[in-house]
Amino acid sequence: MLSVIKLLILKKSKWKKLNSYGMLSHVLVKTLTTYDFMKRFRATKTLIVTNRPAIADSWYNDYKKFIDGYHFISTADSIKEKTLTREEFNQIEGFGKKQITFLSLQDLKGAKVFGGSFNKLKWVADLEWDLLVIDEAHEAVDTDKTDRAFENIKRKFTLHLSGTPFKALAEGKFSSEQIYNWTYLDEQKSKNKVSLKNSQESGDHTDMPDLRLFNYKISDITAKQIEEGIDINGEKCSTSF
């Protein structure tokens, strides 16, 4: 997997074009790629928010294995025994302390300062974050309540992460210059190119397993049904997979 990370982080020109708002769409090592961008971006205050708190372990485990010089703050149930609270972070002496904070979207929206009813997380709204990472950006983020919550987060850069960004792309939320997309197919192309050029048996990309893609043709009858859509309670709806 490290060969994939190397290829992703070498695309520095892409990061420069993202300006202050962008989407990273890929299915490989998203946590490590984001952490590398965080360090290249020289972010000292990074906030990670997701609608899927179960992925907290993935973010923390990669942080623990690969990231030095940052403190990890979170109250997510699966990792709170291993991470710092905000109060514990504040007790650490020294200037220029760098932090990564992981929050669930549910926790964020539950705070009064973000439109909820609980007195908590005011410090999140008070800070000016260098980087806001919205993980699984295709899930539960297109609501007025979520928009209001994110509007109260002061930040320099927003990075959306999604392995299935179809809705966002279809709605034109991101320009081509704001998107960095890397798939298994891209990796296979790089693997074949390196193998043919250098005849390497081991190295960047060549260590990745082969991938075989297959497709099938949808029958004309099924294609027609998809075009016509389906009737739900008297309303015509499109069919999607």
matplotlib code that plots the C-alpha trace (Angstrom):
import matplotlib.pyplot as plt

x = [0.0, 2.9, 3.6, 0.1, 0.8, 4.0, 2.2, -0.6, 1.7, 3.9, 0.9, 1.8, 0.6, -2.9, -2.9, -1.9, -4.8, -7.4, -7.4, -9.5, -12.1, -11.6, -12.5, -10.2, -12.0, -10.3, -10.6, -7.0, -5.4, -7.4, -6.3, -2.6, -3.1, -5.0, -2.3, 0.4, -1.6, -2.0, 1.7, 2.5, -0.2, 1.6, -1.7, -1.3, -5.0, -6.9, -10.6, -11.9, -15.7, -17.7, -21.2, -19.8, -18.1, -17.2, -14.2, -12.5, -10.3, -8.9, -8.0, -6.4, -4.5, -2.9, -2.1, -0.4, 1.6, 2.8, 2.3, 4.7, 4.5, 0.7, -1.7, -5.0, -8.2, -11.4, -14.4, -15.5, -16.5, -14.2, -11.0, -11.7, -9.6, -6.6, -6.9, -6.8, -9.7, -9.6, -8.8, -5.9, -4.5, -4.6, -2.6, 0.3, 3.0, 4.7, 4.1, 3.1, 1.3, -0.2, -3.5, -5.8, -9.4, -11.9, -15.6, -18.7, -21.2, -23.9, -21.8, -21.1, -24.7, -25.8, -23.9, -25.8, -23.1, -23.8, -27.5, -28.1, -29.3, -26.2, -23.6, -20.5, -17.8, -17.8, -14.0, -14.4, -16.3, -13.8, -10.7, -9.7, -8.8, -6.2, -8.0, -11.5, -11.7, -15.2, -14.9, -17.5, -18.7, -21.5, -23.3, -25.8, -24.1, -26.6, -29.0, -29.7, -28.7, -25.4, -24.7, -25.4, -23.0, -20.2, -20.8, -19.9, -16.5, -13.8, -11.2, -8.7, -9.3, -12.0, -11.2, -14.1, -13.3, -15.4, -15.0, -18.4, -18.8, -21.4, -24.0, -21.6, -20.1, -23.5, -24.6, -21.5, -20.4, -16.7, -14.9, -12.3, -9.5, -11.0, -11.0, -8.3, -9.4, -7.4, -8.9, -7.8, -7.8, -5.4, -3.1, -3.2, -2.3, 0.7, 1.7, 1.7, 3.6, 6.3, 6.5, 6.9, 9.4, 11.7, 10.9, 10.7, 9.5, 9.2, 8.8, 6.4, 3.1, 4.4, 3.8, 0.1, -2.1, -3.5, -7.0, -9.5, -12.5, -15.6, -18.7, -22.0, -24.6, -28.0, -30.8, -32.8, -35.9, -34.1, -32.6, -36.0, -37.4, -34.5, -35.2, -38.9, -38.4, -40.7, -44.0, -44.1, -47.4, -48.4, -45.1, -42.6, -39.1, -35.9, -34.3, -30.7, -28.3]
y = [0.0, 2.4, 2.5, 4.0, 6.7, 7.7, 8.1, 10.2, 12.6, 13.2, 14.9, 18.2, 20.3, 19.0, 20.1, 23.6, 24.0, 23.0, 26.5, 26.5, 23.9, 20.5, 16.8, 13.8, 10.9, 7.6, 4.1, 3.7, 4.7, 7.9, 8.5, 8.4, 10.5, 13.1, 13.1, 13.7, 16.6, 18.0, 18.0, 19.4, 22.1, 22.7, 22.5, 22.8, 22.5, 19.8, 18.9, 15.6, 15.3, 12.3, 11.0, 7.5, 7.5, 3.8, 4.8, 6.6, 3.5, 3.8, 7.5, 6.9, 3.7, 5.3, 8.4, 6.2, 4.2, 7.0, 10.5, 12.2, 15.7, 15.9, 15.3, 13.4, 14.7, 12.8, 11.6, 8.9, 5.9, 3.5, 5.5, 7.9, 5.7, 6.2, 9.8, 13.2, 15.3, 19.1, 19.7, 17.3, 18.9, 22.3, 21.1, 20.1, 22.8, 24.4, 26.6, 25.6, 22.4, 20.6, 18.8, 16.5, 16.4, 13.8, 14.4, 12.7, 14.8, 13.8, 15.1, 18.3, 19.1, 18.3, 21.3, 24.6, 26.5, 24.4, 24.4, 21.7, 21.7, 20.7, 23.0, 21.6, 22.0, 25.8, 25.6, 24.0, 27.1, 29.5, 28.1, 29.0, 25.6, 25.2, 22.2, 20.8, 17.2, 15.9, 12.2, 10.1, 13.4, 11.7, 10.7, 13.0, 16.3, 17.8, 19.1, 22.6, 21.7, 20.3, 23.4, 25.6, 23.6, 23.8, 27.5, 28.0, 26.3, 28.9, 27.3, 28.0, 24.9, 22.2, 18.7, 16.4, 12.7, 10.2, 6.9, 7.3, 11.0, 10.5, 12.8, 15.7, 15.3, 15.1, 18.3, 20.1, 21.0, 20.8, 21.9, 19.7, 21.7, 21.0, 17.2, 14.7, 11.2, 8.0, 4.5, 0.9, 1.2, 4.2, 2.1, -0.8, 1.5, 2.8, -0.7, -1.9, 1.2, 0.7, -3.0, -2.6, 0.2, -1.2, -5.0, -4.7, -7.7, -5.6, -1.9, 1.0, -0.2, -3.6, -5.1, -4.4, -7.5, -7.7, -6.5, -8.0, -6.0, -7.5, -6.0, -7.3, -5.9, -5.0, -6.3, -4.0, -4.6, -3.7, -0.6, 0.5, 0.1, 2.2, 5.0, 5.0, 4.9, 3.4, 4.5, 5.0, 6.1, 7.7, 9.6, 8.8, 8.2, 7.4, 4.0, 4.0, 1.3]
z = [0.0, 0.6, -3.1, -3.6, -1.0, -2.7, -6.0, -4.4, -2.5, -5.6, -7.3, -5.6, -8.5, -8.0, -4.4, -5.3, -7.7, -5.0, -3.6, -0.4, -1.3, -2.8, -3.1, -2.9, -4.5, -4.2, -2.7, -1.4, 1.9, 2.3, 5.9, 5.1, 2.0, 4.0, 6.7, 4.1, 2.7, 6.2, 6.7, 3.3, 3.9, 7.3, 9.1, 12.9, 13.6, 11.7, 12.3, 10.9, 10.8, 9.6, 9.7, 10.3, 13.7, 13.4, 11.2, 14.1, 14.6, 11.1, 11.5, 15.0, 14.0, 11.0, 13.1, 15.7, 13.2, 10.9, 12.3, 14.7, 16.2, 16.5, 19.4, 18.7, 20.3, 20.3, 22.4, 20.0, 22.0, 20.2, 20.8, 23.7, 26.1, 23.8, 22.8, 24.5, 25.6, 24.8, 28.5, 28.5, 25.4, 26.9, 29.9, 27.6, 27.9, 25.0, 22.0, 18.5, 19.6, 16.7, 16.9, 15.0, 16.3, 15.3, 15.8, 14.6, 12.6, 15.1, 18.0, 16.2, 15.3, 18.9, 20.2, 20.8, 18.9, 15.9, 16.0, 18.6, 22.2, 24.3, 25.9, 24.4, 21.7, 21.8, 21.5, 18.1, 16.9, 18.6, 16.9, 13.4, 11.8, 9.1, 7.6, 7.9, 6.6, 5.8, 5.6, 3.8, 2.3, 0.4, 3.6, 5.4, 4.6, 2.2, 4.8, 6.1, 9.6, 8.5, 6.3, 9.3, 11.5, 8.9, 8.4, 12.1, 11.6, 10.8, 8.5, 5.7, 3.7, 3.3, 2.0, 1.2, 1.1, -0.7, -2.5, -4.1, -4.9, -7.7, -6.4, -5.7, -9.2, -10.9, -9.2, -10.2, -6.7, -7.6, -10.7, -12.4, -10.7, -7.3, -7.7, -7.3, -8.2, -7.9, -8.4, -8.6, -12.4, -12.2, -10.0, -12.5, -15.4, -13.4, -12.5, -16.1, -17.3, -14.7, -15.3, -19.1, -18.8, -16.1, -16.1, -12.3, -10.3, -7.2, -6.4, -6.6, -8.1, -9.2, -5.8, -6.1, -7.0, -10.5, -11.0, -13.5, -14.5, -16.2, -17.5, -18.9, -21.2, -19.9, -21.9, -24.1, -22.0, -18.8, -20.4, -21.5, -18.0, -16.6, -19.1, -18.3, -14.5, -12.0, -10.5, -6.7, -5.2, -8.5, -8.9, -11.6, -10.2, -12.0, -11.5, -10.2, -9.0]

ax = plt.figure().add_subplot(projection="3d")
ax.plot(x, y, z, "-o")
ax.set_aspect("equal")
plt.show()
